[in-house]
Amino acid sequence: MIELRSKEQMRNAIRRAYQLRPFVRVRGFRWYEVMSSNNDSVYTVHFYKRGRQRLGECNCKAGERGLICYHMAGAAAVHMGIASMRRAA
């Protein structure tokens, strides 16, 4: 699991996701599938909360090494939108 706290890592992942614009499919709340940049693989992204900690995991190579990847950044953008709509409802 990766703690989502490094601003620099997250900034780089967001920049990469913005460039590649990965397709994100919602599988459930905090559970997403994200298409790879060359559309040959689908990666699973999960988000968790433990107290004030925000955690995430992705089964891509970067995620397995504990790095925040663009798959997580793309899924996080969708997740924040969904969470915002739920709060407003």
Rosetta blueprint (number, residue, H / E / L):
1 M L
2 I E
3 E E
4 L L
5 R L
6 S L
7 K H
8 E H
9 Q H
10 M H
11 R H
12 N H
13 A H
14 I H
15 R H
16 R H
17 A H
18 Y H
19 Q H
20 L H
21 R L
22 P L
23 F L
24 V E
25 R E
26 V E
27 R E
28 G E
29 F L
30 R L
31 W E
32 Y E
33 E E
34 V E
35 M E
36 S L
37 S L
38 N L
39 N L
40 D L
41 S L
42 V E
43 Y E
44 T E
45 V E
46 H E
47 F E
48 Y E
49 K E
50 R E
51 G L
52 R L
53 Q E
54 R E
55 L E
56 G E
57 E E
58 C E
59 N L
60 C L
61 K H
62 A H
63 G H
64 E H
65 R L
66 G L
67 L L
68 I L
69 C L
70 Y H
71 H H
72 M H
73 A H
74 G H
75 A H
76 A H
77 A H
78 V H
79 H H
80 M H
81 G H
82 I H
83 A H
84 S H
85 M H
86 R H
87 R H
88 A H
89 A L
